[in-house]
């Protein structure tokens, strides 16, 4: 019966213990012999409980597994899952021969000039990019010292390792050395380790003088500036230098020059205190006080609240009502203050500034008036009131350029007459059939201007936000021009009809002596067009102003190999900055989409101006370049009309020849060049206006076709007639002819410099350099030497940073591009050194940056372009411009991940730009939002939809996708707080982000537009109803 009872495992009899075989006794050595004999290797102690034989066999079999399925990651990813592969390190990784193993090479701090050794950490070290304390790290650098020993050691065939520190072989010493090499047993004869000396006997700590040379120089300069402000308290420049130097004081002891947000606030706190002290000691000079107050409020904007800033601004403008700098900064504050911004209040503040500045002692300067006009009309247009903005420019062009009467009373004629012209509702400048106020006759019969096309009737039964978006966009596209009382479309919109009273304020403050071309250039800047080919100081301020730039960064997609294609790719930066020339103007890509302004409107306005303005040549040249790109079928007709009206204009002949050249009619272009050059009747070469530019274009036309010998002969033929060569086309000119041609160009250069005609002097120098280059067997050094002489002349006359010097630098870049693309042998180092010197002088010129990037494309591993941008262009907010940041972002986008660029690096550049000069740039914020949206869409495409997990938790790819779309929303709403006046930006929430934002978020955007009094055509509540 007992056999039928089941036996459970707990009732089974225990196995008999195996017989333990006692090892044979071994004579134990004495303590003295144990120290002298080698120590045996440690062996693992046998377990007290030995596993059964069956269990040992099973564990042995488990070591070897036959995998018949393979890794499932191969089906998912096409390769092994890299996240599941552990990271391996070679034994001795980071160690240095002759140095204790406790010291490892610090890869983060080691540079190409010094090697930093740090103790091997027992825990994982923080990464530099993610560490929050990277700027506060404090470490002492080590330097190797030359040992003092026998000179015979130099002749040995081996390296003698240092033996000054006794090595300990026991396990306790080994583990202690690994954990903390500075701990020494208290019974050791070495005594306590001196913490002031490094562990490695072959190294020494850098002395304080050697380590802190930069810091000591900075503090010494700070002391000098403090003494200077105390000895000369009325010196404004001394105070400004002292305030600017505080940023360098903040950077002492930091491994990075970048300041965090808290650091910037602390720096602002320090500077505010210095500004207040300077204001108390500067004296009664009004200009000095105004400059100090302007700087004070610029720094205080980081630490004061909006209410305190508003109160301070009102007090300052009451104290300094005629200060242009304070008014400009106040307008920035009013336009960008998200909490208190209201459209009507902002517009009234702009108009008030014009009236107050006009009453000042110096009056309202034309360039100041036009800049404020640009800012005002740009704000009005971006807020949605595009009819009013365009009407202001129509009135300004009519009064300033097309008013009846003589030039003396132009613009001062009774505004009552212009009011009658405006209220007559005839066609105005830019509209079809417009003749201008000058040709207006009240007794003439005129046909009414055609109104806007009718609007489509929307079905309100669809989704509310989709209906709102469609109707709003249609109204924005249809209601572009100022309305008339006879218009049937938009008659119920109170903002569509623009009355004379709406534009009277800007006409009353128009300065009487405003130049024609300055008004035209301001109008082109408002229309987002390239500038006229002139060298004026105000051009950079207008076109590079963050409030007036309207392009967005985009990544290039084309693959290219040749230098010309690579340079063209980098030159395709969305915002370019350089001194405009005639050749560059005809190479520009005029955009068909100018926002609310139609390109046909600009063409009609220029056509009317070229027939009624004194400076017709440059406007006609611009008109031909515009039609060449946007209206190619009309350009020949326009050119013939211009030449028929002005048959002696060599500048218009040059423009027409460039049109033929860009259209591929090179032979026709040569005929035009030759016929125009033969019109010179003066005994002095190039004395007729426009002849030198025409001659230069003629020479470059041969170079573009690759005819170097023909170009050389053209350089020697100032009359436009190349002598017949008896020796054939390959015959070269002799020395007599070369000397004669060199003399002609040299004399022209000297005459131009004496007459301060710097543009002509630059062209003559460029032609001299080409002559030396082509006649010397394409040696670039001979040409660069001639350019260097002119640069030295500019520097000696304190003109090295003027627009003329920048134009000369562009001619050097043009020569380098030709040399790189046509010379049989090119030295990249020569191009690099020359272009880097140009970038140092003009860091915002995108032509130099593009040339440098194209030259370094073959050496991408060196990353010199990144280095020069981070070290020179983008370090200081005072010297960096929006063009520099746009190029840095564009360059980072097109480099690709293989070259080291990632979405994180591009995002970091966006954030740095938005923290500085681009904080209130609509173009930059729009580009950032579209970039984040593009990255989120890429994240979605590479992570296809999968079934949810059974445990309800989110997968890692789902988390990453959510983070990418959350970044899009965060960036959009952050930009919305920086651009409270910009309806164009806010509409991104309904257009590009329509599928991303929910109804609640869209409602928030709509409420913000209503709160800020922006133009809304369609009532969302009525759409929902």
C-alpha angles and dihedrals in degrees: 000000000000089000091062094056109100115239115225122206091251091057097047114114116257116254117257113261114254118246111262113220111218112226115237115267115258122203108255112230119234122255092256093052091044091061093050099042121077114267114249119237117264116255128201113260114245115251116254090225113049117207118245118263094249091053092050091052091050093050090048092053091048091064091071115054126180108218108205096169104046127214113324089214089072089068094045103041103014089241141043118303102258092200090065095050110094120229114250129203128199117241110266094021109172097008124130123219110252094020123100114266090240088072116076133182111261103223093192097056100032115102135181089269104044139022119220120207121199132177114271105262119227092210131051113279122232118256117242095233094051100034116109094202101049092116092051100050114128121198137149119237121231128220129193116244126211109249119235107227146114113324089218089075088075091069095054121110093225139053113253109222120219114262100181092111117062112233118226118213101190119105096244092058092046094052092044092051091051094048101040118353091192094064113096124178113260090233092058118113088225090074124202115345115246106238090202091071127062122246093243110079091206093061136065132196114257110257118247092249094053094043099044101039091120093043094048091049089051094050091045091053089048090055091050091051092048090052090047093054091049095048094042108026093165093058107106095190091056092055093047092050090049092050093047091049092062091080089060088050089055091053095057111121094009125125091210130050093211117103122216123226092264090048091053091051091050090048090049089051091054094046093048089057091050092047091053091050091048092051090054093051104033095086131224099315105130097202093051092048092049092052092049092048090049091054091044093057092044090059094037091058087076096055108022126077123243095256093055092045093050092051092048092049092052091051093048095049089050089053097041106027094159098050110118093192093054093046092050092051091045091054089052090051094049093047097046101039101110096190098053103025116130122167097225093047092049093049091048091051092054092051091046091054090056093052095045094048091047091060092053124111094253093041126220111310116221095239091049092049092049093047092053088045090053092050093046097048092042090054091047092049095047090047088061101259093114096151092060093047093051092044090056091056092045090054092045093051093046094049097036101041110013104039117132121249132042128325092255095064095030109135092009095076112120109291087214088074091051089049088057090049092050095046091050086071094218119156111292129206112300094023123104112275096014116155101175134247090278091065096040118123119182092207094058121096113240131184118240118258115256112252128226120288119268122271123245118250110242126214106237093199092085127083111310098230094045091051090047092051095049094047094045094050092047092052091049092052098043102040098057104125128057110275131238130219089249094058115115094193115072094009091133091052110093092201097052095072112068115202128198091253089062093061101030094095096062093046094054092057097046108126112240097226097051109145118239096232092049090058091047092050092049089052091050090050090052089050090051093243130142117272126258116270095263136113108236129149096226093058095077092048093052100042095039096045108123091225093053102044112099108176130100131218116257132179121245116238105189121104115223138176110178121081092243092055093044091050091048090051093054091042089060090083110145093235115039126184126193140116106285118236132179093256093049091047091058090047093052120110104229108206120235089211113067097165112249092354117086117224089225089059090057092047093052091047093051091046090055093045096049089060096048107033128085093225092061097143099067092040091049090049090052092047092054091050090050094049091046089063104032105022105028094161092058100044097086092050091050092047092053091049092051094047091047091053094043108026095165097054109114090184091061090046088054091050092050091049090052089051090055091046095050090047090057097255097125095158091052089049091054090053091052092047093049095046092049095047091051089060090076110110099168121109090222110074117240094005093127113087111258096016095104093051090047091051092049092051090050091055094047091049089066092045092053089056090051094248100138096166092049090051090051091054091046090055087060095047107074092170093059096249115114110207118242113259115222091194094058134258093307094058112122125213119258126240094266092058091044092052091049093051092046090051092052093052094042092053090049091051093051093048091050093050092049090050092045089240093144096171092060091045090054093050092049091049091049091051091047089052091051090049092052091045097050095042094049099055096268097302106164094198092070092054095044090051091060091048089050091058092057091046089053090051091052090049093049091053093046093249099116094113099040126111088254091058090048090051089053090050089053090055088054089051091049090054092048091051091052092046093049094050099042109028117097092222123033127184109213090197090061091052091046098051093045096048094044090057089052092049090052090058097040109022095170097056105112092196090066092043091051092049091049092049092048092049092049095045090096091051099047092143090069092056094205094156092058090047096052092046095049096041101041113012108038105029099087124045090208094063102030119092134197090256091059092051093046091052092048091052093044092048091050092050097052096044093074132207094287090065092047103268119129137170088263093058092049091047091051091055091050091052093047091051091048090051091057136021094351097053092115101026113126090200093055096047092046090051091049093051093048090048092053090046091052091050091050091051090050089051090053094049096051092047107056120201114278135185115272119258119264093236092055095242122132120251121237093251090053090052092050091049092051091049092052093053091043088056089055092054094043092050092048095050093043090054090047090062090051095049107043093157099049114097090170090065095043091053088066086079089066100034113036097014096039094114093042102050120068126223091265092055092045090051089053091053091049091049091051091053090050093046093051091049094242120164112274117178098185126048108229092203091056090049092052091048 
